[in-house]
């Protein structure tokens, strides 16, 4: 190995780590920003990223890589799950799927309307949920699996999200 190669390898390795960290950091901000944009619309305080919750989310997402099935974990957090077939199915795409349920939530009756799903949305804006951790992985079938976990858990029957 020549002197150039010996000194170049550590620099290349550090550069790869910095790029991976930057991508992860950007995705983390996308998860946080998209959640907090929805929360601000209803006057709910911002979520903060939590490393322990994110670690739990990543471990569970990795466990789903082989089948990409939307099966909830039985962990200590509330969670929203999503999957998409496109390589462009991003953090923003997943959160926007959940937020798109907003028109189906009726605050007056505290229920979903017209037989539609709205509980993903109510978890996004749940006031007592203050910590967020999410992960996005590529499954073996090429799809993307996303999980976001919330601490303190929300969506308690009979309680209003905000």
Long-range contacts (C-beta under 8 A, 24 or more apart in sequence): 27-90, 27-91, 27-136, 28-54, 28-134, 30-90, 30-91, 30-92, 30-95, 31-91, 31-95, 31-132, 31-134, 31-148, 32-132, 34-91, 34-92, 34-95, 34-96, 34-99, 35-95, 35-124, 35-132, 35-148, 38-95, 38-99, 38-102, 38-121, 38-124, 38-125, 39-124, 39-125, 41-125, 42-125, 42-161, 42-162, 43-162, 44-125, 44-126, 44-127, 44-161, 44-162, 45-127, 45-130, 47-129, 47-130, 47-131, 47-132, 47-150, 48-130, 48-131, 48-132, 49-131, 49-132, 49-133, 50-131, 50-132, 50-133, 50-151, 51-133, 52-133, 53-77, 53-131, 53-132, 53-133, 53-149, 53-150, 53-151, 54-132, 54-133, 54-134, 54-135, 54-149, 55-133, 56-133, 56-149, 57-133, 57-134, 57-135, 57-147, 57-148, 57-149, 58-133, 58-135, 58-137, 60-135, 60-147, 60-149, 61-135, 61-136, 61-137, 61-145, 61-146, 61-147, 62-135, 62-137, 64-137, 64-139, 64-145, 64-147, 65-137, 65-138, 65-139, 65-140, 65-145, 66-139, 66-140, 67-139, 68-139, 68-140, 68-141, 68-143, 68-145, 73-147, 75-149, 76-151, 76-153, 77-133, 77-149, 77-150, 77-151, 77-153, 78-123, 78-126, 78-129, 78-149, 78-150, 78-153, 78-154, 78-155, 79-147, 79-148, 79-149, 79-150, 80-120, 80-123, 80-124, 80-147, 80-148, 80-150, 81-145, 81-146, 81-147, 82-145, 82-146, 83-139, 83-143, 83-144, 83-145, 83-146, 84-143, 84-144, 84-146, 85-142, 85-143, 85-144, 86-144, 87-142, 87-144, 89-136, 89-143, 89-144, 89-146, 90-136, 91-134, 91-136, 91-146, 94-136, 94-146, 94-148, 95-124, 95-148, 98-123, 98-124, 99-124, 107-160, 110-158, 110-160, 119-155, 122-154, 122-155, 122-161, 123-150, 123-154, 123-155, 123-161, 125-161, 125-162, 126-150, 126-154, 126-155, 126-161, 126-162, 127-154, 127-161, 127-162, 128-152, 128-154, 129-153, 129-154
